[in-house]
Amino acid sequence: MEANGQGALVIWEGGLGFEDNALLDSAGDPITSVGETIHGGGGTYAHRDRRHIEMLAGESMQDRCIPTGDGEAFALIYDVRAGPFD
């Protein structure tokens, strides 16, 4: 995901899925598709916070999923909605 010109690996709330370029809710219905604007709560964590994110997720991450650049981060997102909103 890119926000404010910075890349981030998104950690979605439990129950969400991804299939056919669409983010799915817990019932399997599409919330949004790749390229659309989304809104949600959450926050960002620097790439050095890998252990904290793994603790929240309850599982280890594969090395290929770990952001490596200085500007890259993890984005923890919940209560996702498609946008834009006024």
N, C-alpha and C positions, 0 to 999 in steps of 0.2 A: 504494500500500500504506500502511496505517496501523499503526504500532507505537508503543506507549508514548505514545499521544495525539499523535504527530507524523506528518505525511505524508512519504512518500518515493517518489521515482521509482526503481523497481527495475531494476537492470541484472543480468540473469540470466547464468549461465554459458553458454558456447557450446554449441550443440546443442539447447537447450530451445526449445520453440515454444508458441504459444497459439492455440487454436481452440475455438469453441463454449463459451466461458467456462471452459476447462480449461487448466491448465499441462501441457504434454506433454514426455515424456522424448525422448531422441534417436531412439528407435524409433517415436515417435508415439503411445505409450501414455499415458493420463492419469496424472498424479501427484496432482493436486488440482484442485479447482474454486474459482471465486470465492466468497469468504466462509468458506472452510475455513482452519484453522490450518496453517501450515507451519513447518518448522524447517530450518535450514541454516547453513553457515558464512558468513563474510564480514565486512562492516563497513559503516559509513556514512561519507559524505563530505559536507561542507557544499556548498551550491549554488555557492559560489565556486570549487569544485574541478572545474568542467566540463572543463577541458583535460586534467586527469589521467584522468578517466573516459573521455574520447574517446581518449586514448592507449592505455588498457587495452583498449578496444573495437576500436581500429583503424579507427575511422570517426567522422565528425562527427555531432553530434546536431542534429535539427531544433529550431528555437527553441521550438516548441510543447511540447517535451518537457523543457525546462529548468525546474526548480523555481525559484520567485521569492521566496517568503516567507522570513522569518528562521528559522522553525523547520523549513523544508523541506530535504530533503537527498536525496542519491543513496544507495541501498542496494545494494551489490554482494553478490550471494548465489550460493553454489555448494553442491553436495551437498544439494539440496533433497529433503525428505521430508515427507509429510503427517503431521499430528499429531492430537491432542495426545499427548505422551509422558509417562510417569511419571518 
